[in-house]
């Protein structure tokens, strides 16, 4: 087993001096050592995808940059690291690869430095094609087939309606095809790098085929209730499923020959050929061909239930190690705690800043209903009484008292001047009765007039006795 090259050590030292910890770990995970990426480096990068202060685009760009190297070892390990992050890292890493159309342009890659480089270059091209298809599939479906729920009760493809199922299964078939094109024989698994890749591909195959199997069972159960066009598409999907079962069986034989535990490898059993005959006969009857009786809608052929049970037995059981199960639980707990903190912080931040936000939006704060209700009276204890009356012990209070008692009011002095002039006017006129007051001529106080109620109002044609607040100007 080769050690790290001088270039690996120089590149890692350069990132250390520059303070680029993330780039250093990416370099450490993709060294020229002919072995799979070390677990400690993968765990660190997986944890980085869960950290909010780590740039996912930067991490993806660092890995894509490593795939542009000439050494097949570096390129292969960069793809393996990316695959690990897509499977076990935060989902936003896969989202970035899918939404930003980040692809590995390795269709023409070849390492001419040795015979082993020629051989491994073939698998690098196939592997990069699968990872690209994995990202494209996520972009089309908005979920990862390897991570969705599986099973009879709440499996995603098991409970999907017919229209969506007919659109989902072709995308799943395409991703499965790109995986099966890896086509690695047991005698070609000759080093730790390709072995690490094959193990990841095997795990993806088990999960993909489990989803595929659920989708086919759901498709068959709905087949006899479909219309003519749907039956045609469903029949083609089922025929392609039978072909892919043979390729999956060959891949699983390779996995068994290289030492993967037999308990992790499902035994695939094909449905009887009579099921395919029944499906074709049902479709021909919908086309109205002669000699074929039109079946009753929803009626299933004899032996249909047994065929479905045979296909159901192919669903593999995915064994999760204790270490992986604990890691998944820790991630879920961390996400739950983070969500609670975000909700708590949002609720506490909204209450004190609500008035400020409304001002920024150009809205006025909601007034107190009791303060603006003209029919509500204030009780001595400060509560509002809509139909009550003030208590007898409450002393009468002038409206001017409230106005003049406001601290910091810029119009207090002006109002006081007007009140003084009003008192002087009353002293000069001294009416003896309400009638005399109404018949009294208007006072000659400059700038003021009286209205019908006797209140002083400023003249409109002259400058007011005291300036009012400035009028707001309209923007722009």
ChimeraX attribute file (.defattr): number of C-alpha atoms within 10 A of each C-alpha:
attribute: neighborCount
match mode: 1-to-1
recipient: residues
	/A:1	8
	/A:2	8
	/A:3	11
	/A:4	13
	/A:5	11
	/A:6	10
	/A:7	11
	/A:8	18
	/A:9	13
	/A:10	11
	/A:11	15
	/A:12	21
	/A:13	14
	/A:14	14
	/A:15	16
	/A:16	15
	/A:17	10
	/A:18	11
	/A:19	11
	/A:20	13
	/A:21	13
	/A:22	19
	/A:23	21
	/A:24	22
	/A:25	18
	/A:26	22
	/A:27	22
	/A:28	20
	/A:29	25
	/A:30	28
	/A:31	27
	/A:32	22
	/A:33	20
	/A:34	20
	/A:35	19
	/A:36	22
	/A:37	24
	/A:38	13
	/A:39	10
	/A:40	11
	/A:41	18
	/A:42	22
	/A:43	14
	/A:44	14
	/A:45	22
	/A:46	21
	/A:47	16
	/A:48	19
	/A:49	21
	/A:50	18
	/A:51	12
	/A:52	8
	/A:53	8
	/A:54	13
	/A:55	14
	/A:56	21
	/A:57	14
	/A:58	12
	/A:59	19
	/A:60	17
	/A:61	15
	/A:62	17
	/A:63	22
	/A:64	19
	/A:65	13
	/A:66	20
	/A:67	25
	/A:68	16
	/A:69	14
	/A:70	15
	/A:71	18
	/A:72	26
	/A:73	24
	/A:74	23
	/A:75	26
	/A:76	29
	/A:77	28
	/A:78	27
	/A:79	22
	/A:80	27
	/A:81	23
	/A:82	22
	/A:83	21
	/A:84	18
	/A:85	22
	/A:86	22
	/A:87	18
	/A:88	17
	/A:89	21
	/A:90	18
	/A:91	16
	/A:92	14
	/A:93	21
	/A:94	25
	/A:95	19
	/A:96	16
	/A:97	23
	/A:98	21
	/A:99	15
	/A:100	12
	/A:101	13
	/A:102	17
	/A:103	16
	/A:104	18
	/A:105	14
	/A:106	17
	/A:107	13
	/A:108	9
	/A:109	18
	/A:110	18
	/A:111	18
	/A:112	14
	/A:113	11
	/A:114	8
	/A:115	9
	/A:116	13
	/A:117	16
	/A:118	15
	/A:119	15
	/A:120	21
	/A:121	23
	/A:122	16
	/A:123	19
	/A:124	26
	/A:125	19
	/A:126	18
	/A:127	25
	/A:128	24
	/A:129	21
	/A:130	24
	/A:131	22
	/A:132	20
	/A:133	22
	/A:134	26
	/A:135	25
	/A:136	20
	/A:137	20
	/A:138	19
	/A:139	19
	/A:140	13
	/A:141	13
	/A:142	13
	/A:143	15
	/A:144	20
	/A:145	24
	/A:146	18
	/A:147	14
	/A:148	13
	/A:149	16
	/A:150	22
	/A:151	17
	/A:152	14
	/A:153	9
	/A:154	11
	/A:155	16
	/A:156	17
	/A:157	27
	/A:158	23
	/A:159	16
	/A:160	17
	/A:161	12
	/A:162	19
	/A:163	10
	/A:164	10
	/A:165	19
	/A:166	18
	/A:167	12
	/A:168	18
	/A:169	20
	/A:170	14
	/A:171	19
	/A:172	21
	/A:173	18
	/A:174	15
	/A:175	23
	/A:176	21
	/A:177	16
	/A:178	19
	/A:179	24
	/A:180	20
	/A:181	15
	/A:182	20
	/A:183	15
	/A:184	16
	/A:185	14
	/A:186	14
	/A:187	9
	/A:188	13
	/A:189	17
	/A:190	11
	/A:191	14
	/A:192	15
	/A:193	21
	/A:194	23
	/A:195	16
	/A:196	17
	/A:197	22
	/A:198	19
	/A:199	13
	/A:200	15
	/A:201	19
	/A:202	20
	/A:203	14
	/A:204	18
	/A:205	20
	/A:206	21
	/A:207	21
	/A:208	22
	/A:209	22
	/A:210	24
	/A:211	26
	/A:212	23
	/A:213	24
	/A:214	24
	/A:215	25
	/A:216	22
	/A:217	20
	/A:218	20
	/A:219	25
	/A:220	20
	/A:221	17
	/A:222	16
	/A:223	21
	/A:224	19
	/A:225	16
	/A:226	17
	/A:227	12
	/A:228	15
	/A:229	11
	/A:230	16
	/A:231	24
	/A:232	18
	/A:233	13
	/A:234	24
	/A:235	18
	/A:236	10
	/A:237	17
	/A:238	17
	/A:239	11
	/A:240	13
	/A:241	16
	/A:242	13
	/A:243	10
	/A:244	17
	/A:245	16
	/A:246	12
	/A:247	15
	/A:248	19
	/A:249	16
	/A:250	16
	/A:251	22
	/A:252	20
	/A:253	15
	/A:254	20
	/A:255	21
	/A:256	16
	/A:257	13
	/A:258	13
	/A:259	8
	/A:260	15
	/A:261	10
	/A:262	12
	/A:263	12
	/A:264	17
	/A:265	18
	/A:266	16
	/A:267	13
	/A:268	18
	/A:269	13
	/A:270	13
	/A:271	18
	/A:272	15
	/A:273	9
	/A:274	14
	/A:275	18
	/A:276	15
	/A:277	10
	/A:278	16
	/A:279	20
	/A:280	15
	/A:281	17
	/A:282	22
	/A:283	25
	/A:284	19
	/A:285	16
	/A:286	18
	/A:287	14
	/A:288	11
	/A:289	12
	/A:290	8
	/A:291	8
	/A:292	14
	/A:293	13
	/A:294	15
	/A:295	15
	/A:296	10
	/A:297	10
	/A:298	12
	/A:299	9
	/A:300	18
	/A:301	14
	/A:302	11
	/A:303	12
	/A:304	17
	/A:305	11
	/A:306	13
	/A:307	18
	/A:308	18
	/A:309	12
	/A:310	16
	/A:311	18
	/A:312	20
	/A:313	14
	/A:314	18
	/A:315	21
	/A:316	19
	/A:317	14
	/A:318	14
	/A:319	9
	/A:320	9
	/A:321	9
	/A:322	9
	/A:323	8
	/A:324	11
	/A:325	12
	/A:326	12
	/A:327	13
	/A:328	13
	/A:329	11
	/A:330	12
	/A:331	16
	/A:332	12
	/A:333	12
	/A:334	13
	/A:335	13
	/A:336	12
	/A:337	12
	/A:338	12
	/A:339	12
	/A:340	12
	/A:341	12
	/A:342	11
	/A:343	12
	/A:344	11
	/A:345	11
	/A:346	11
	/A:347	11
	/A:348	10
	/A:349	11
	/A:350	12
	/A:351	10
	/A:352	10
	/A:353	11
	/A:354	12
	/A:355	15
	/A:356	15
	/A:357	14
	/A:358	13
	/A:359	12
	/A:360	10
	/A:361	9
	/A:362	9
	/A:363	11
	/A:364	12
	/A:365	12
	/A:366	8
	/A:367	8
	/A:368	8
	/A:369	10
	/A:370	15
	/A:371	12
	/A:372	9
	/A:373	11
	/A:374	9
	/A:375	12
	/A:376	17
	/A:377	19
	/A:378	16
	/A:379	15
	/A:380	11
	/A:381	6
	/A:382	8
	/A:383	11
	/A:384	16
	/A:385	14
	/A:386	14
	/A:387	8
	/A:388	12
	/A:389	12
	/A:390	13
	/A:391	11
	/A:392	7
	/A:393	7
	/A:394	9
	/A:395	8
	/A:396	8
	/A:397	8
	/A:398	8
	/A:399	8
	/A:400	12
	/A:401	9
	/A:402	9
	/A:403	13
	/A:404	15
	/A:405	10
	/A:406	11
	/A:407	8
	/A:408	8
	/A:409	10
	/A:410	10
	/A:411	15
	/A:412	15
	/A:413	12
	/A:414	14
	/A:415	16
	/A:416	13
	/A:417	13
	/A:418	16
	/A:419	14
	/A:420	12
	/A:421	15
	/A:422	16
	/A:423	11
	/A:424	12
	/A:425	15
	/A:426	13
	/A:427	10
	/A:428	9
	/A:429	14
	/A:430	11
	/A:431	14
	/A:432	8
	/A:433	9
	/A:434	9
	/A:435	9
	/A:436	12
	/A:437	15
	/A:438	13
	/A:439	10
	/A:440	12
	/A:441	10
	/A:442	15
	/A:443	15
	/A:444	9
	/A:445	12
	/A:446	12
	/A:447	16
	/A:448	22
	/A:449	16
	/A:450	14
	/A:451	11
	/A:452	7
	/A:453	7
	/A:454	11
	/A:455	10
	/A:456	18
	/A:457	14
	/A:458	16
	/A:459	14
	/A:460	10
	/A:461	7
	/A:462	10
	/A:463	12
	/A:464	14
	/A:465	16
	/A:466	14
	/A:467	9
	/A:468	9
	/A:469	8
	/A:470	6
	/A:471	6
	/A:472	6
	/A:473	6
	/A:474	5
	/A:475	4
	/A:476	3
